[in-house]
Amino acid sequence: MAKKKRSFGRIRKLPSGRFQARYLGPDGVDRPAPVTFESRRDADDWLAEQQTELRRGEWRDPDAGAVNFEEYALQWVAERGLSATTDELYRRLLRLHILPTFGEVDLDSVTPPHVRTWRTERLKETGPTTVAKSYRLLKSIFETAVDDELLRRNPCRIRGAGKEMADERPVATVDQVDALADALGPRWRLMVYIQAYGPARPEEQAALRRPDVDLVRVGVWIRTAEPELCTGRRAPGDTKSAAGKRFIALPAFLEPELRLHLELFAEKEPDGLLFVGEKGAPFRRSSFGRKWRKAREKVGLPTNFRFYDLRHTGHTISTRSGATLKDTMVRAGQSSEKAALRYQHSNDDRQREVADGIDAYVQARRARSNSNKTAPPPSGTRRARDT
């Protein structure tokens, strides 16, 4: 009986007794199987799989993923159109946490077990938040490689690995906010209050200028942001999101603070910066950080209490003064489509009500604190001291 001629691909028996399969790809290249087979049937099954993929339009160049990971990852970052701070973050995560493991290998050589081992080792060396950020970046890069048809599947498949489980941030009391403002001194006290009772982001405060201060409405306009990169260079640009461009209504008790700061510390030019250092230059994160650490220690706050945590304090006080979640989102410049649909509208009048609520809350706490300081000691204590 004549042997049936194969319609797709070729199989030949090697001197070793194993079988080699190959076929002509749609790109005109003769494609051998990546392995040899123990039997002719196994080789035939592999060819059938390739033929099925071709018929379905699912065929992929088996050499497509032979692309160096580092080259692809750096190109991926360059093509994202990222903000200066995000670009810096991604490049730092790559340099410190991802490229040492994957930099020299090809995309298609990275497997799920490879990724799991890398994550396990990273968790031994650094904090879970950094590992989660690194994992999300790695997963995004591979997701693009799948979209580019360089890979069939993303090797990052660890459920929940990209989720950050950050600790609950500490909250300062009104007395502690006042104490921090006093400890940092006249030049920086307004920055403390805007951070706590705005609340603004530090990079938004860095960009504030004289025209952004509204003494009539008692507040500041957030129009841009100037984050400081690790190199010390400022990167002026847009706010974190469209919702970041906003007017922050401040508590009424800050009106004298705004006037005094404009008179004594802001740059004198009409468009001058609101916050500058003692030598008249834009303040640096490093120099302000030293002042902050001394003030924090003087007030007695824990070492993990960051200047940024005053923003969390502002969220908490806003809520306690009667603000809705939507109100606090507007004040903080946060955007979320789901939240925008879920929560009620917060207009300028409502923002003034929130600021007035903060004013009443803070003034009440100050009055209570002052009354406790001036109240006479209990009679029993006085008699004991007299004797």
GUNUKOL-763686 format. One record per residue (C-alpha): x, y, z. Coordinates in nm, 4 decimals, padded with zeros to 6 digits. Example, Ala and Ser with C-alpha at 12.3 -4.5 7.8 and 13.67 -1.06 7.14 Angstrom:
BEGIN
[node [01.2300; -00.4500; 00.7800]];
[node [01.3670; -00.1060; 00.7140]];
***
This chain:
BEGIN
[node [00.0000; 00.0000; 00.0000]];
[node [00.1417; 00.3394; -00.1000]];
[node [00.2261; 00.5758; 00.1836]];
[node [-00.0061; 00.8792; 00.1948]];
[node [00.1751; 01.1973; 00.0982]];
[node [00.1802; 01.4636; 00.3675]];
[node [-00.0067; 01.7824; 00.2700]];
[node [00.1482; 02.0046; 00.5428]];
[node [00.5034; 01.9979; 00.6720]];
[node [00.7684; 01.7287; 00.6642]];
[node [00.8892; 01.4631; 00.9053]];
[node [01.2180; 01.2796; 00.8885]];
[node [01.3778; 01.0204; 01.1074]];
[node [01.7175; 01.1164; 01.2500]];
[node [02.0124; 00.8772; 01.2977]];
[node [01.9377; 00.8879; 01.6709]];
[node [01.5996; 00.7315; 01.6045]];
[node [01.4061; 01.0457; 01.7010]];
[node [01.1901; 01.2408; 01.4566]];
[node [01.2258; 01.5970; 01.3334]];
[node [00.9279; 01.8027; 01.2074]];
[node [00.9379; 02.1221; 01.0017]];
[node [00.7012; 02.3295; 00.7903]];
[node [00.7061; 02.6345; 00.5669]];
[node [00.5763; 02.9352; 00.7608]];
[node [00.3582; 03.2102; 00.6114]];
[node [00.6672; 03.4323; 00.6106]];
[node [00.8381; 03.1920; 00.3687]];
[node [01.0852; 03.0663; 00.6306]];
[node [01.1317; 02.6928; 00.6837]];
[node [01.0402; 02.6402; 01.0505]];
[node [01.1741; 02.3378; 01.2426]];
[node [01.0100; 02.2272; 01.5652]];
[node [01.2005; 02.3501; 01.8716]];
[node [01.2469; 01.9883; 01.9875]];
[node [01.2708; 01.6440; 01.8323]];
[node [01.0068; 01.3803; 01.8970]];
[node [01.0154; 01.0243; 02.0230]];
[node [00.7661; 00.9001; 01.7634]];
[node [00.6359; 00.9948; 01.4213]];
[node [00.2884; 01.0345; 01.5721]];
[node [00.4153; 01.2986; 01.8173]];
[node [00.5792; 01.4889; 01.5327]];
[node [00.2604; 01.4636; 01.3292]];
[node [00.0531; 01.6000; 01.6213]];
[node [00.2852; 01.9011; 01.6506]];
[node [00.2496; 01.9771; 01.2791]];
[node [-00.1271; 01.9492; 01.3105]];
[node [-00.1205; 02.2148; 01.5856]];
[node [00.0814; 02.4508; 01.3663]];
[node [-00.1550; 02.3958; 01.0741]];
[node [-00.4575; 02.4686; 01.2935]];
[node [-00.3015; 02.7949; 01.4132]];
[node [-00.2351; 02.8984; 01.0539]];
[node [-00.5933; 02.8274; 00.9504]];
[node [-00.7321; 03.0248; 01.2451]];
[node [-00.4962; 03.3168; 01.1882]];
[node [-00.3354; 03.2584; 01.5284]];
[node [00.0112; 03.1736; 01.4027]];
[node [00.2942; 03.3689; 01.5625]];
[node [00.6569; 03.3858; 01.4600]];
[node [00.8286; 03.1574; 01.7149]];
[node [01.1322; 03.3862; 01.7060]];
[node [00.9314; 03.7043; 01.7673]];
[node [00.9956; 03.6981; 02.1402]];
[node [01.3703; 03.6770; 02.0994]];
[node [01.3980; 04.0424; 02.1983]];
[node [01.6246; 04.1589; 02.4794]];
[node [01.4132; 04.2551; 02.7803]];
[node [01.6186; 04.5586; 02.8799]];
[node [01.6048; 04.7106; 02.5319]];
[node [01.2305; 04.6509; 02.5088]];
[node [01.1599; 04.7822; 02.8615]];
[node [01.3550; 05.1052; 02.8137]];
[node [01.1839; 05.1652; 02.4807]];
[node [00.8503; 05.0941; 02.6506]];
[node [00.9165; 05.3695; 02.9081]];
[node [01.0358; 05.6148; 02.6428]];
[node [00.7194; 05.5672; 02.4362]];
[node [00.4697; 05.6131; 02.7212]];
[node [00.4698; 05.9934; 02.7260]];
[node [00.5016; 05.9858; 03.1043]];
[node [00.5270; 06.2775; 03.3434]];
[node [00.8777; 06.3539; 03.4658]];
[node [00.8135; 06.2009; 03.8082]];
[node [00.6548; 05.8811; 03.6722]];
[node [00.9337; 05.8435; 03.4170]];
[node [01.1882; 05.8770; 03.6967]];
[node [00.9999; 05.6240; 03.9130]];
[node [00.9777; 05.3638; 03.6363]];
[node [01.3433; 05.3953; 03.5433]];
[node [01.4429; 05.3630; 03.9095]];
[node [01.2278; 05.0525; 03.9563]];
[node [01.3786; 04.9009; 03.6439]];
[node [01.7348; 04.9823; 03.7448]];
[node [01.7128; 04.8666; 04.1044]];
[node [01.4575; 04.5856; 04.1049]];
[node [01.3823; 04.4458; 03.7590]];
[node [01.6800; 04.4685; 03.5233]];
[node [01.9257; 04.2935; 03.7583]];
[node [01.7137; 03.9792; 03.7073]];
[node [01.5593; 04.0161; 03.3618]];
[node [01.7841; 04.2661; 03.1863]];
[node [01.9997; 04.0192; 02.9932]];
[node [01.7318; 03.7678; 02.8925]];
[node [01.4878; 03.7646; 02.6010]];
[node [01.1183; 03.8302; 02.6473]];
[node [01.0147; 03.4794; 02.5511]];
[node [01.2521; 03.3176; 02.7997]];
[node [01.0710; 03.4644; 03.1030]];
[node [00.8265; 03.2140; 03.2517]];
[node [00.5684; 03.2328; 03.5362]];
[node [00.7995; 03.0379; 03.7723]];
[node [01.0778; 03.2821; 03.6840]];
[node [00.8551; 03.5747; 03.7838]];
[node [00.7440; 03.4071; 04.1075]];
[node [01.1035; 03.3419; 04.2109]];
[node [01.2002; 03.7011; 04.1326]];
[node [00.9112; 03.8380; 04.3435]];
[node [00.9945; 03.6109; 04.6359]];
[node [01.3563; 03.7257; 04.6329]];
[node [01.2564; 04.0921; 04.6079]];
[node [01.0272; 04.0623; 04.9095]];
[node [01.3271; 03.9441; 05.1114]];
[node [01.5301; 04.2488; 05.0094]];
[node [01.2873; 04.5419; 05.0089]];
[node [00.9438; 04.6544; 05.1224]];
[node [00.6170; 04.5073; 04.9891]];
[node [00.5028; 04.8432; 04.8480]];
[node [00.8114; 04.8719; 04.6274]];
[node [00.7746; 04.5100; 04.5172]];
[node [00.4085; 04.5698; 04.4255]];
[node [00.5033; 04.8746; 04.2166]];
[node [00.7804; 04.6782; 04.0458]];
[node [00.5478; 04.3868; 03.9729]];
[node [00.2845; 04.6165; 03.8182]];
[node [00.5495; 04.7724; 03.5964]];
[node [00.6830; 04.4321; 03.4898]];
[node [00.3303; 04.3080; 03.4154]];
[node [00.2502; 04.6181; 03.2077]];
[node [00.5652; 04.5762; 02.9985]];
[node [00.4824; 04.2133; 02.9245]];
[node [00.1194; 04.3027; 02.8520]];
[node [00.2403; 04.5348; 02.5780]];
[node [00.4670; 04.2587; 02.4472]];
[node [00.1573; 04.0370; 02.4167]];
[node [-00.0258; 04.3158; 02.2323]];
[node [00.2770; 04.3492; 02.0024]];
[node [00.2412; 03.9764; 01.9289]];
[node [00.5874; 03.9048; 02.0653]];
[node [00.4446; 03.6682; 02.3269]];
[node [00.1410; 03.4447; 02.3510]];
[node [00.0729; 03.5039; 02.7191]];
[node [00.1880; 03.7344; 02.9949]];
[node [00.4168; 03.5456; 03.2390]];
[node [00.3041; 03.7720; 03.5271]];
[node [00.0100; 03.5738; 03.6667]];
[node [00.0413; 03.6082; 04.0447]];
[node [-00.2983; 03.7010; 04.1843]];
[node [-00.2868; 04.0174; 04.3963]];
[node [00.0886; 04.0688; 04.3529]];
[node [00.0433; 04.4239; 04.2241]];
[node [-00.1796; 04.5345; 04.5099]];
[node [-00.0232; 04.7652; 04.7662]];
[node [-00.1149; 04.6969; 05.1279]];
[node [-00.0011; 05.0263; 05.2771]];
[node [-00.0274; 05.0836; 05.6501]];
[node [-00.2859; 05.3312; 05.7714]];
[node [-00.1164; 05.6693; 05.7808]];
[node [-00.1026; 05.8602; 06.1115]];
[node [-00.3153; 06.1708; 06.1680]];
[node [-00.2059; 06.4817; 06.3566]];
[node [-00.4250; 06.6671; 06.6025]];
[node [-00.5025; 07.0383; 06.5697]];
[node [-00.2584; 07.1099; 06.8533]];
[node [00.0133; 06.9127; 06.6749]];
[node [-00.0483; 07.0979; 06.3480]];
[node [-00.0124; 07.4295; 06.5313]];
[node [00.2989; 07.3039; 06.7077]];
[node [00.4528; 07.1949; 06.3771]];
[node [00.3781; 07.5361; 06.2241]];
[node [00.5442; 07.7081; 06.5209]];
[node [00.8434; 07.4733; 06.5183]];
[node [00.9100; 07.5230; 06.1458]];
[node [00.9050; 07.8988; 06.1922]];
[node [00.7333; 08.1969; 06.0262]];
[node [00.8617; 08.1282; 05.6742]];
[node [00.7133; 07.7779; 05.6555]];
[node [00.4092; 07.7854; 05.8860]];
[node [00.1681; 07.8725; 05.6027]];
[node [00.2910; 07.5685; 05.4088]];
[node [00.1996; 07.3488; 05.7063]];
[node [-00.1499; 07.4963; 05.7252]];
[node [-00.2211; 07.4688; 05.3510]];
[node [-00.0963; 07.1086; 05.3588]];
[node [-00.3177; 07.0226; 05.6548]];
[node [-00.6284; 07.2313; 05.5959]];
[node [-00.6283; 07.2509; 05.2154]];
[node [-00.5142; 06.9910; 05.1605]];
[node [-00.2658; 07.0497; 04.8780]];
[node [00.0081; 06.8233; 04.7477]];
[node [00.3674; 06.9348; 04.8190]];
[node [00.4416; 06.9715; 04.4467]];
[node [00.1316; 07.1917; 04.4121]];
[node [00.2498; 07.4189; 04.6931]];
[node [00.5919; 07.4413; 04.5276]];
[node [00.4252; 07.5930; 04.2194]];
[node [00.2084; 07.8485; 04.4036]];
[node [00.2652; 08.2126; 04.3073]];
[node [00.1311; 08.5487; 04.4235]];
[node [-00.1612; 08.5584; 04.1738]];
[node [-00.2743; 08.2191; 04.3049]];
[node [-00.3601; 08.3675; 04.6455]];
[node [-00.7162; 08.4967; 04.6811]];
[node [-00.7468; 08.7067; 04.9956]];
[node [-01.1117; 08.7938; 04.9327]];
[node [-01.2323; 08.4346; 04.9104]];
[node [-00.9526; 08.3160; 05.1456]];
[node [-00.7934; 08.0406; 04.9462]];
[node [-00.5418; 07.9469; 04.6794]];
[node [-00.5715; 07.8470; 04.3149]];
[node [-00.3946; 07.5271; 04.2162]];
[node [-00.3089; 07.5556; 03.8473]];
[node [00.0218; 07.3714; 03.8024]];
[node [00.2663; 07.1504; 03.9931]];
[node [00.6445; 07.1548; 04.0276]];
[node [00.7640; 06.8197; 04.1633]];
[node [01.1312; 06.7871; 04.2495]];
[node [01.3154; 06.4958; 04.0913]];
[node [01.5832; 06.2916; 04.2655]];
[node [01.8443; 06.4964; 04.0781]];
[node [01.7176; 06.8106; 04.2522]];
[node [01.5747; 06.9494; 03.9285]];
[node [01.2203; 07.0796; 03.9355]];
[node [00.9828; 06.9560; 03.6686]];
[node [00.7107; 07.2203; 03.6161]];
[node [00.3992; 07.0811; 03.4541]];
[node [00.0341; 06.9962; 03.4924]];
[node [-00.1302; 06.8801; 03.8097]];
[node [-00.1571; 06.5068; 03.8759]];
[node [-00.4968; 06.4937; 03.7031]];
[node [-00.7523; 06.7302; 03.5526]];
[node [-00.9233; 06.7418; 03.8923]];
[node [-00.6009; 06.8846; 04.0365]];
[node [-00.6738; 07.2254; 03.8838]];
[node [-00.8974; 07.3742; 04.1492]];
[node [-00.9600; 07.6500; 04.4010]];
[node [-00.8942; 07.5450; 04.7590]];
[node [-01.1120; 07.7359; 05.0022]];
[node [-00.9158; 07.7730; 05.3255]];
[node [-01.0472; 07.8219; 05.6800]];
[node [-01.1098; 08.1881; 05.7618]];
[node [-00.8486; 08.1922; 06.0411]];
[node [-00.5772; 08.1565; 05.7734]];
[node [-00.6566; 08.4930; 05.6118]];
[node [-00.4050; 08.6823; 05.8355]];
[node [-00.1478; 08.4090; 05.7727]];
[node [-00.1867; 08.4551; 05.3953]];
[node [-00.1498; 08.8341; 05.4206]];
[node [00.1545; 08.8149; 05.6458]];
[node [00.3273; 08.5579; 05.4274]];
[node [00.2709; 08.7634; 05.1114]];
[node [00.4161; 09.0667; 05.2863]];
[node [00.7214; 08.9057; 05.4415]];
[node [00.8245; 08.5876; 05.2599]];
[node [00.6862; 08.5565; 04.9056]];
[node [00.8930; 08.6768; 04.6110]];
[node [00.8217; 09.0437; 04.5468]];
[node [00.7694; 09.0165; 04.1705]];
[node [00.4027; 09.0242; 04.0597]];
[node [00.4306; 08.6592; 03.9540]];
[node [00.6711; 08.5659; 04.2344]];
[node [00.6749; 08.2267; 04.4044]];
[node [00.4800; 08.2009; 04.7279]];
[node [00.7352; 07.9787; 04.9002]];
[node [01.1101; 08.0371; 04.8715]];
[node [01.4014; 07.9520; 05.0968]];
[node [01.5946; 08.1822; 05.3259]];
[node [01.8313; 08.2744; 05.0416]];
[node [01.5477; 08.3586; 04.8060]];
[node [01.5697; 08.0475; 04.5855]];
[node [01.2919; 07.7903; 04.5309]];
[node [01.2966; 07.5644; 04.8339]];
[node [01.4620; 07.2245; 04.8031]];
[node [01.3102; 06.9017; 04.9295]];
[node [01.6355; 06.8063; 05.1030]];
[node [01.6756; 07.1315; 05.2972]];
[node [01.3076; 07.1462; 05.3918]];
[node [01.3266; 06.7796; 05.4930]];
[node [01.5938; 06.8587; 05.7525]];
[node [01.3762; 07.1323; 05.9011]];
[node [01.0754; 06.9010; 05.8978]];
[node [01.2541; 06.6232; 06.0847]];
[node [01.3672; 06.8645; 06.3578]];
[node [01.0148; 07.0066; 06.3932]];
[node [00.8594; 06.6602; 06.4015]];
[node [01.0972; 06.5523; 06.6762]];
[node [01.0297; 06.8692; 06.8742]];
[node [00.6532; 06.8156; 06.8555]];
[node [00.6887; 06.4491; 06.9495]];
[node [00.5366; 06.2942; 06.6386]];
[node [00.6580; 05.9465; 06.5323]];
[node [00.9479; 05.9197; 06.2888]];
[node [00.7198; 05.7713; 06.0225]];
[node [00.5003; 06.0836; 06.0182]];
[node [00.5787; 06.2481; 05.6846]];
[node [00.4992; 06.6016; 05.5718]];
[node [00.2653; 06.4379; 05.3193]];
[node [00.0696; 06.2864; 05.6096]];
[node [-00.0633; 06.6340; 05.6870]];
[node [-00.2673; 06.5872; 05.3693]];
[node [-00.4226; 06.2753; 05.5230]];
[node [-00.4868; 06.4830; 05.8337]];
[node [-00.6740; 06.7311; 05.6140]];
[node [-00.8925; 06.4553; 05.4711]];
[node [-00.9807; 06.3385; 05.8221]];
[node [-01.0612; 06.6843; 05.9568]];
[node [-01.2711; 06.7658; 05.6493]];
[node [-01.4790; 06.4541; 05.7100]];
[node [-01.5160; 06.5281; 06.0805]];
[node [-01.6313; 06.8827; 05.9985]];
[node [-01.9183; 06.7499; 05.7856]];
[node [-01.7671; 06.7121; 05.4377]];
[node [-01.8899; 06.4321; 05.2138]];
[node [-01.6470; 06.2032; 05.0354]];
[node [-01.7083; 06.3984; 04.7147]];
[node [-01.6278; 06.7220; 04.8993]];
[node [-01.2942; 06.5861; 05.0176]];
[node [-01.2178; 06.4532; 04.6686]];
[node [-01.2709; 06.8003; 04.5206]];
[node [-01.0579; 06.9667; 04.7870]];
[node [-00.7771; 06.7163; 04.7422]];
[node [-00.7859; 06.7262; 04.3621]];
[node [-00.8655; 06.3573; 04.3240]];
[node [-01.0516; 06.2213; 04.0211]];
[node [-01.2451; 05.8983; 03.9740]];
[node [-01.5202; 05.8313; 03.7217]];
[node [-01.6898; 05.5832; 03.9542]];
[node [-01.6768; 05.8242; 04.2454]];
[node [-01.8060; 06.1074; 04.0260]];
[node [-02.1145; 05.8997; 03.9454]];
[node [-02.1585; 05.7697; 04.2985]];
[node [-02.1220; 06.0837; 04.5054]];
[node [-02.3108; 06.4107; 04.5019]];
[node [-02.1889; 06.7268; 04.3338]];
[node [-01.9699; 06.9604; 04.5376]];
[node [-01.9763; 07.3193; 04.4106]];
[node [-01.7925; 07.6345; 04.5211]];
[node [-02.0566; 07.7207; 04.7817]];
[node [-02.0262; 07.3750; 04.9337]];
[node [-01.6482; 07.4068; 04.9356]];
[node [-01.6829; 07.7313; 05.1357]];
[node [-01.9108; 07.5489; 05.3799]];
[node [-01.6462; 07.2788; 05.4202]];
[node [-01.3774; 07.5414; 05.4834]];
[node [-01.6040; 07.7116; 05.7393]];
[node [-01.6579; 07.3738; 05.9036]];
[node [-01.2828; 07.3222; 05.9289]];
[node [-01.2497; 07.6732; 06.0726]];
[node [-01.5090; 07.5995; 06.3417]];
[node [-01.3525; 07.2618; 06.4206]];
[node [-01.0002; 07.3995; 06.4588]];
[node [-01.1099; 07.7069; 06.6559]];
[node [-01.3083; 07.4883; 06.8950]];
[node [-01.0116; 07.2579; 06.9532]];
[node [-00.7823; 07.5552; 07.0103]];
[node [-01.0244; 07.7106; 07.2573]];
[node [-01.0550; 07.3833; 07.4454]];
[node [-00.6778; 07.3431; 07.4547]];
[node [-00.6257; 07.7000; 07.5805]];
[node [-00.8912; 07.6613; 07.8481]];
[node [-00.7221; 07.3454; 07.9737]];
[node [-00.3916; 07.5303; 07.9971]];
[node [-00.5364; 07.8250; 08.1937]];
[node [-00.7797; 07.6348; 08.4170]];
[node [-00.6801; 07.6294; 08.7890]];
[node [-00.5731; 07.2918; 08.9271]];
[node [-00.8284; 07.0859; 09.1260]];
[node [-00.8750; 07.2019; 09.4849]];
[node [-00.7304; 06.8823; 09.6224]];
[node [-00.4111; 06.9410; 09.4271]];
[node [-00.3869; 07.3014; 09.5570]];
[node [-00.4256; 07.1947; 09.9224]];
[node [-00.1683; 06.9226; 09.8826]];
[node [00.0792; 07.1714; 09.7405]];
[node [00.0067; 07.4264; 10.0172]];
[node [00.0850; 07.1730; 10.2863]];
***
